[in-house]
Amino acid sequence: MDLQLPDHLTDDHRQLIVDLAERNLAEHGDGLLGLVLSGSAGRAAATEHSDLDVYVVLSDDAAKHRSATRSTTVDELPLSLTELERAPAFGSGGWWFRWSFAWVPTLLDRTGGRIPAALHRQATLTPEEVEAVVIEHSRLDGWLNYAYRALKSDRDGNRLECRLDGAESMPWLLDLIFALAGRVRPYHKYLPWELREHPLPDWPADVLLPLLQRTLDGDPTALRDTFARVETGCAAYDAARGHDRTKEIIDDWGEGLLLFQS
């Protein structure tokens, strides 16, 4: 086997992966198609408390007889190449797992490149998927809804309600801005890491993270500042796609937009 082990791994982690690879090769032979290192260790963000999350990519037949095994040191997660190459749609049961394959190394590939290609496909969105997230699944309109409710609560002196709706708006916002960049949004644990290691166009870490914190703190100006950036990003998206669909969604809020501008 030609294992490609990242330089940042500890000696203990390297040995655990070698042992896992040899055990799976002995069990599955040609049915072992590859290994992928996910989690904190796969992203060079491990701490002393981190275990290894290793996806064992198998042929369809080999995968039928395997289930996940977990320990304090290694989570061994078998899946077939067919499963890895299938990108679940937004809102489906498998959508939440797609980011597991973002920015992670392939330790072993016996497929001639199909595994790295599948990882990239899982973590990125086609133009059709972007439109589905932003428009069909209402991530733009949903964010506007919660942000508007938060601003109304602030106007009326309801501080707790403002903070609650501001917090509720965040998943919608993150789905939106990552989708506009053609990416699946990360798990919250990895949001600061991704913003710093793989910056979003127009949403650098030193802008987005303080906006999120200010929103949690109930600062209405954070929502207004966010709206200005969202509006600019949506205009660029519409121009690139040759339509006005996001502009129409925003314009449909009519006089409600005054709260975002005051």
C-alpha positions in Angstrom: 0.0 0.0 0.0 1.1 3.5 -0.8 -0.1 5.4 2.3 0.1 9.2 2.1 0.3 10.3 5.7 0.2 14.1 6.4 3.3 15.5 8.0 1.3 17.0 10.9 0.3 13.6 12.3 1.9 12.5 15.5 3.9 9.2 15.6 1.1 7.6 17.6 -1.5 8.6 15.0 0.6 7.5 12.1 1.0 4.0 13.7 -2.7 3.8 14.4 -3.4 4.5 10.7 -0.8 2.0 9.5 -2.3 -0.7 11.7 -5.8 0.1 10.5 -4.8 0.0 6.9 -3.0 -3.3 7.2 -6.0 -4.8 9.1 -8.4 -3.7 6.4 -6.2 -4.9 3.6 -5.9 -8.3 5.2 -9.7 -8.4 5.6 -10.8 -7.0 2.3 -8.0 -7.4 -0.2 -8.9 -5.7 -3.5 -12.2 -4.7 -1.8 -10.3 -2.0 0.1 -10.4 1.0 -2.2 -9.0 3.8 0.0 -8.8 5.6 3.3 -9.8 9.2 4.1 -8.8 11.0 7.3 -11.5 13.4 8.5 -12.1 15.2 11.8 -9.6 17.5 13.5 -6.7 15.3 12.7 -7.4 15.4 9.0 -7.4 19.2 9.1 -4.2 19.7 11.1 -6.4 21.0 14.0 -6.1 18.2 16.5 -5.7 18.7 20.2 -4.6 16.3 22.9 -8.2 15.2 23.1 -8.7 14.4 19.4 -9.2 10.9 18.1 -8.9 9.8 14.5 -11.9 9.7 12.2 -10.9 7.4 9.3 -13.3 6.6 6.5 -12.6 3.2 5.0 -13.7 3.2 1.4 -14.7 -0.2 0.2 -16.3 -2.0 -2.8 -20.0 -2.4 -2.6 -19.7 -6.0 -1.7 -17.2 -5.4 1.0 -19.1 -2.6 2.5 -22.2 -4.8 3.0 -20.5 -6.6 5.8 -19.1 -3.7 7.7 -20.4 -1.3 10.3 -18.7 1.6 12.1 -16.5 0.9 15.1 -15.6 3.6 17.6 -13.0 3.9 20.4 -11.3 6.6 22.3 -8.5 6.6 19.8 -10.0 5.7 16.4 -13.5 6.0 14.8 -13.4 3.6 11.8 -16.2 4.5 9.4 -16.7 2.2 6.4 -18.6 3.3 3.3 -18.7 2.2 -0.2 -17.3 4.1 -3.1 -20.8 4.3 -4.5 -21.9 6.1 -1.3 -19.0 8.4 -1.4 -19.7 9.4 -5.0 -23.3 10.1 -4.2 -23.9 13.8 -3.1 -27.1 14.0 -1.1 -29.4 17.0 -1.8 -29.8 19.9 0.6 -32.4 19.0 3.2 -32.0 15.3 2.8 -30.7 13.0 5.6 -27.2 12.8 4.1 -26.7 16.5 3.5 -25.3 17.1 7.0 -22.5 14.6 6.4 -21.1 16.2 3.3 -18.9 18.7 5.1 -17.1 15.7 6.7 -15.3 15.4 3.4 -14.2 19.0 3.1 -10.5 19.9 3.2 -9.4 16.4 4.3 -6.6 14.2 2.9 -6.9 11.0 1.1 -4.5 8.6 2.8 -4.9 5.8 0.3 -6.4 5.8 -3.2 -6.7 2.6 -5.2 -9.3 4.0 -7.6 -7.2 6.1 -9.9 -8.4 9.4 -8.5 -12.1 8.7 -8.0 -11.8 9.2 -4.2 -10.2 12.7 -4.2 -12.7 13.7 -6.9 -15.6 12.4 -4.7 -14.3 14.4 -1.7 -14.3 17.6 -3.8 -17.8 16.9 -5.1 -19.2 16.3 -1.6 -17.8 19.6 -0.3 -18.8 21.9 -3.2 -22.1 22.8 -4.8 -23.1 22.8 -8.5 -24.8 26.0 -9.8 -28.1 24.1 -9.6 -27.4 23.2 -5.9 -26.6 26.8 -5.1 -29.9 27.9 -6.5 -31.7 25.2 -4.6 -30.1 26.3 -1.3 -30.5 30.0 -1.8 -33.9 30.2 -3.4 -35.8 26.9 -3.4 -35.0 26.1 0.2 -35.4 29.8 1.1 -32.1 30.3 2.9 -32.1 34.0 1.8 -35.8 34.6 2.7 -35.5 32.7 5.9 -32.5 34.7 7.1 -34.3 38.0 6.2 -37.3 36.7 8.2 -35.4 36.0 11.4 -33.2 39.2 11.0 -36.4 41.3 10.5 -38.0 39.7 13.6 -34.9 40.5 15.6 -34.8 44.1 14.5 -38.5 44.5 15.3 -37.9 43.2 18.8 -35.0 45.6 19.2 -37.2 48.5 18.1 -39.8 47.5 20.7 -37.3 47.1 23.5 -37.5 43.3 23.7 -33.9 42.5 24.2 -34.2 38.7 24.8 -36.4 38.2 21.8 -34.0 40.2 19.7 -31.1 37.9 20.7 -33.1 34.7 20.2 -34.2 35.6 16.7 -30.7 36.8 15.9 -29.3 33.5 17.0 -32.0 31.6 15.0 -31.0 33.6 11.9 -27.4 32.3 11.9 -27.8 28.8 10.4 -29.8 30.4 7.5 -27.2 33.0 7.0 -24.3 30.5 7.0 -26.1 28.2 4.6 -26.7 31.3 2.4 -23.2 32.8 2.3 -21.4 29.5 1.9 -23.8 28.4 -0.9 -23.2 31.7 -2.7 -19.5 30.7 -2.6 -20.3 27.3 -4.0 -19.5 25.5 -0.7 -21.2 23.4 1.9 -21.1 25.3 5.2 -18.9 23.8 8.0 -19.9 22.5 11.3 -19.8 25.2 13.9 -16.7 23.7 15.6 -14.8 24.3 12.3 -16.3 27.6 11.2 -13.4 29.9 12.5 -10.9 27.3 11.2 -12.3 27.3 7.7 -12.7 31.0 7.5 -9.0 31.4 8.4 -7.6 28.5 6.4 -9.9 28.7 3.4 -11.3 32.3 3.3 -14.7 33.1 1.9 -14.7 35.8 -0.8 -16.3 38.9 0.7 -16.7 37.3 4.2 -13.2 37.3 5.8 -12.9 35.8 9.3 -12.2 39.2 10.9 -15.5 40.4 9.5 -17.9 37.5 9.7 -17.0 36.2 13.2 -17.4 39.6 14.9 -20.7 40.1 13.1 -22.0 36.7 14.4 -20.8 37.6 18.0 -22.5 41.0 17.8 -25.7 39.4 16.6 -25.6 37.0 19.5 -25.1 40.0 21.8 -28.3 41.6 20.4 -26.6 44.4 18.5 -29.0 45.5 15.8 -26.3 47.3 13.8 -24.7 43.8 13.2 -27.8 42.7 11.4 -27.9 45.9 9.3 -24.2 45.5 8.5 -24.8 41.9 7.6 -27.7 42.8 5.4 -25.6 45.2 3.4 -23.1 42.5 2.7 -25.8 40.0 1.8 -27.4 42.4 -0.6 -24.1 43.0 -2.3 -23.4 39.3 -2.6 -26.8 38.5 -3.9 -26.5 41.2 -6.5 -23.3 39.6 -7.7 -24.9 36.2 -7.8 -27.8 37.5 -9.8 -25.5 39.2 -12.3 -23.4 36.0 -12.7 -26.6 33.9 -13.3 -28.3 36.4 -15.6 -31.4 36.8 -13.5 -32.9 38.9 -10.6 -34.2 36.2 -8.5 -32.5 37.1 -5.2 -33.2 40.8 -5.8 -36.9 39.9 -6.2 -36.8 38.0 -2.9 -35.3 41.0 -1.1 -37.6 43.6 -2.8 -40.6 41.6 -1.8 -40.0 42.7 1.8 -41.1 46.2 0.7 -41.3 48.7 3.6 -39.9 46.0 5.9 -36.5 46.8 4.5 -36.6 50.1 6.2 -35.7 48.4 9.5 -32.5 47.1 7.8 -31.5 50.7 6.8 -32.3 52.8 9.9 
